[in-house]
């Protein structure tokens, strides 16, 4: 999926929105930040999410992650979901030890499964402040950087906070937590001479913090901004990378469905580098210069 394709899809959605009756729904107004409000008991929601990552500072790099999710509210406090994940990749002219062993073009490929739960302690709709606990267990079968086979098991735990202002016209949300990962690369043939491709199991712990504000500027239309900070520590090397991303988000919510689009460029980063990356104020080994995300949800 190219940048043009993403924008074309967004334009088609926005055109369709103009024909949709104005109403209110339980939708996600943010692209990356998670809200504290769970689905109510008996409610179901389907999500389709496409995230494009591009720009390594040299050569050509474009990866697109896909997620298809079904979520159900089991009680008014507890919701659970299952994700089916996929990815595609197009990269050339880049070599990064242990991450990118050469040119690769990969069509849409199944990449893993994820299970998540959200338990609500305080509802932002009925209390002055909302708070939930989010847990996610995922198993990925494809390396998100190179597209080669890699077994990754991750457990993520986040506290989700949310607050409404101005009778819900302004929404704030914030997330904070950790993700623990065990990963093992599969061996690959015909590596470049002297190229590092470790196949021993690796353990990593990532600290995650994010926040966002969204303002309803017209019936069912929201505009805002988000910021995402990630810091990864590996058992063998300590601090491996950190990055700060921030950008604008646009959202529309109808009665039974909603759509969200966000542009999230990397502002600063550090940790591991590679010689040809050029901009050493960014982390471009595991992250990219920019990300775009398009989300679409249906309530039923």
C-alpha atoms as one frame of an Amber mdcrd trajectory, in Angstrom:
protein
   0.000   0.000   0.000   1.593   3.282  -1.142   1.093   6.716   0.370  -1.127
   7.592  -2.614  -3.265   4.510  -1.981  -3.697   5.444   1.672  -4.780   8.978
   0.840  -7.116   7.719  -1.921  -8.759   5.339   0.547  -9.135   8.177   3.045
 -10.693  10.419   0.389 -13.255   7.739  -0.538 -14.184   7.339   3.116 -14.561
  11.081   3.589 -16.782  11.334   0.503 -18.960   8.562   1.856 -19.167  10.316
   5.207 -20.887  13.268   3.622 -23.865  10.973   2.912 -24.031   9.598   6.456
 -26.601  10.881   8.973 -25.077  12.726  11.933 -25.107  10.651  15.112 -22.961
   9.596  18.037 -21.144   6.261  18.420 -18.648   4.532  20.724 -15.689   5.024
  18.393 -11.901   5.395  18.701 -10.918   9.012  18.150  -7.155   8.312  18.339
  -4.829   6.457  16.014  -2.346   4.962  18.523  -3.528   6.034  21.989  -6.104
   3.682  23.513  -9.168   4.986  25.325 -10.254   3.753  28.746 -13.907   3.139
  27.831 -14.641  -0.540  27.056 -17.366  -1.862  24.784 -20.629  -2.331  26.737
 -21.933  -5.801  27.534 -23.128  -7.645  24.440 -21.699  -5.119  21.974 -19.418
  -6.184  19.118 -16.967  -4.248  16.970 -14.855  -5.073  13.933 -11.700  -3.087
  13.086  -9.502  -2.944  10.010  -6.183  -1.111  10.470  -3.439  -0.335   7.944
  -0.163   1.227   9.108   2.528   2.283   6.644   6.137   2.730   7.861   8.612
   4.376   5.500  12.027   6.037   5.388  15.292   4.650   6.775  17.549   7.539
   5.749  19.085   5.618   2.835  17.872   3.362   0.050  14.179   2.568  -0.157
  12.050   1.180   2.670   8.281   0.829   2.898   6.443  -1.655   5.103   2.687
  -1.913   5.651   1.161  -3.647   8.656  -2.432  -4.890   8.576  -4.646  -5.851
  11.504  -8.179  -7.247  11.473  -9.821  -7.377  14.887 -13.024  -8.653  16.416
 -13.885  -7.253  19.864 -16.763  -8.103  22.201 -18.000  -6.622  25.465 -18.484
  -9.483  27.935 -19.559  -7.254  30.823 -19.896  -3.500  31.174 -16.322  -3.520
  32.528 -14.587  -6.285  30.562 -13.991  -6.460  26.805 -11.781  -8.873  24.870
 -10.546  -9.001  21.289  -8.647 -11.192  18.831  -6.424  -9.820  16.047  -5.358
 -11.379  12.772  -2.165  -9.688  11.544  -0.419  -9.388   8.185   2.294  -7.330
   6.524   3.909  -6.416   3.218   7.395  -5.046   2.556   9.383  -3.352  -0.203
  13.023  -2.506   0.573  16.169  -2.048  -1.510  19.602  -0.484  -1.203  19.876
  -0.866   2.594  22.026  -3.164   4.731  21.689  -3.027   8.527  23.481  -5.671
  10.608  21.008  -7.993  12.373  17.983  -6.212  10.843  18.043  -5.812   7.039
  20.158  -8.406   5.182  19.379  -7.146   1.676  16.730  -6.216  -0.868  13.348
  -7.837  -0.370   9.882  -7.431  -1.862   7.128  -9.199   0.043   3.442  -9.219
  -0.843   0.713  -9.396   1.768   1.630 -12.196   4.171   0.110 -13.544   7.374
   2.317 -12.424  10.268   0.662 -13.446  13.520  -2.158 -13.442  16.054  -2.919
 -11.289  19.079  -5.314 -11.557  22.027  -6.192  -8.587  24.205  -8.375  -7.699
  27.181  -9.462  -4.377  28.647 -10.831  -4.145  32.203 -12.379  -0.863  33.266
 -12.036   0.411  36.837 -13.501   3.893  36.307 -15.629   4.942  33.351 -14.766
   8.386  31.923 -18.437   8.829  30.961 -19.800   8.383  34.493 -16.796   9.529
  36.583 -14.576  12.587  36.404 -11.694  10.365  35.320 -11.504   7.050  33.461
  -9.022   4.243  34.141  -8.602   0.774  32.593  -6.047  -2.038  32.504  -5.078
  -3.328  29.060  -3.325  -6.672  28.474  -2.157  -8.094  25.160  -0.499 -11.390
  24.233   0.804 -11.681  20.671   2.705 -14.235  18.621   4.309 -12.980  15.397
   5.864 -15.241  12.782   7.459 -12.607  10.535  10.166 -10.071  11.384   8.486
  -6.635  10.974  11.787  -5.091   9.808  13.124  -7.559   7.225  10.110  -9.719
   6.369  12.084 -12.911   7.111  10.867 -15.677   9.424  11.089 -14.792  13.104
   9.213 -16.143  16.132   8.212 -13.382  18.558   6.151 -13.745  21.741   5.159
 -10.484  23.447   3.167  -9.552  26.544   2.047  -5.939  26.812   0.457  -4.309
  29.868  -0.827  -0.721  29.850  -2.738   1.595  32.132  -5.270   3.557  30.092
  -6.450   6.951  31.344  -9.113   9.165  29.785 -10.980  12.359  30.629 -13.753
  14.376  28.979 -13.786  18.163  29.000 -16.392  20.673  27.813 -19.216  18.077
  27.959 -17.221  15.676  25.811 -16.237  18.161  23.138 -12.574  17.786  24.146
 -11.138  14.345  24.930  -7.796  13.583  26.567  -6.304  10.102  26.820  -2.962
   8.751  28.005  -1.332   5.308  28.143   1.672   4.051  30.067   3.119   0.565
  30.443   5.627  -2.061  29.371   6.001  -4.811  26.790   8.168  -7.888  27.371
   9.316  -9.804  24.275  11.132 -13.035  23.506  12.286 -13.251  19.886  14.268
 -15.741  17.804  15.293 -15.223  14.171  15.380 -18.114  11.733  18.563 -18.805
   9.806  18.732 -17.464   6.249  21.090 -18.378   3.416  23.370 -16.236   1.218
  24.047 -13.472   3.712  26.441 -10.720   2.636  30.066 -11.353   3.715  30.596
 -10.431   7.364  26.906  -9.678   7.922  25.599 -10.246  11.458  22.376 -12.264
  11.746  22.153 -13.659  15.304  19.779 -16.597  15.748  20.027 -16.972  19.529
  16.874 -16.080  21.513  16.691 -12.419  22.605  14.820 -10.878  25.524  13.640
  -7.258  25.372  11.611  -4.953  27.617   9.993  -1.887  26.116   8.634   1.133
  28.016   5.698   2.804  26.276   4.083   6.174  26.943   1.540   8.007  24.795
  -0.942  10.851  25.048  -3.455  12.586  22.836  -6.036  15.363  22.646  -9.022
  15.337  20.306 -11.488  18.214  19.760 -14.953  17.951  18.190 -15.012  20.882
  15.751 -18.233  19.868  13.939 -20.949  17.242  14.552 -19.176  13.844  14.629
 -15.863  15.336  13.395 -12.782  15.392  15.631  -9.306  16.788  15.069  -6.352
  16.499  17.412  -2.820  15.358  17.984  -0.953  12.433  19.516   2.536  11.758
  20.853   4.172   8.346  21.299   7.382   7.580  23.221   9.049   4.146  23.111
  12.210   2.944  24.838  13.562  -0.576  24.370  16.051  -2.331  26.620  17.744
  -5.619  25.705  19.297  -7.963  28.256  22.695  -8.036  26.514  23.161  -4.328
  25.663  20.895  -2.351  28.005  19.233   0.656  26.321  18.929  -0.298  22.662
  16.727   2.453  21.254  14.308   5.270  22.012  12.050   7.373  19.839   9.514
  10.190  20.088   6.786  10.519  17.469   3.992  13.090  17.257   1.482  14.192
  14.664  -2.108  15.166  13.775  -5.152  12.891  13.794  -8.521  13.255  12.058
 -11.619  11.263  13.053 -15.230  10.869  11.985 -17.810   8.776  13.830 -21.245
   7.758  12.537 -23.900   5.746  14.359 -22.609   2.302  13.405 -19.094   2.941
  12.084 -16.141   5.301  12.302 -12.838   6.131  10.579  -9.569   7.599  11.869
  -6.470   8.774  10.002  -3.151   9.818  11.580   0.265  10.941  10.377   2.959
  10.246  12.986   6.491  11.331  11.984   9.485  10.631  14.214  10.707  13.842
  15.869  13.716  12.568  17.820  15.357   9.245  18.535  18.535   7.577  19.683
  20.321   4.347  20.476  21.593   2.000  17.776  22.547   3.574  14.446  23.945
   2.413  11.108  26.553   4.344   9.065  24.408   5.266   6.040  21.322   6.518
   7.876  22.292  10.199   7.552  20.067  11.764  10.228  21.597  10.722  13.551
  18.977  12.616  15.592  16.514   9.829  14.715  16.423   6.102  15.417  16.225
   4.469  11.976  17.330   0.903  12.690  14.021  -0.460  14.010  11.874   2.643
  13.474  11.257   4.753  10.374  11.040   8.451   9.629   7.273   8.472   9.323
   4.150   6.388   9.850   0.620   6.689   8.490  -2.324   4.803   9.972  -5.861
   4.388   8.657  -8.440   2.731  10.945 -12.005   1.720  10.184 -14.479   0.282
  12.694 -18.007  -1.128  12.532 -20.276  -1.579  15.579 -22.872  -4.339  15.589
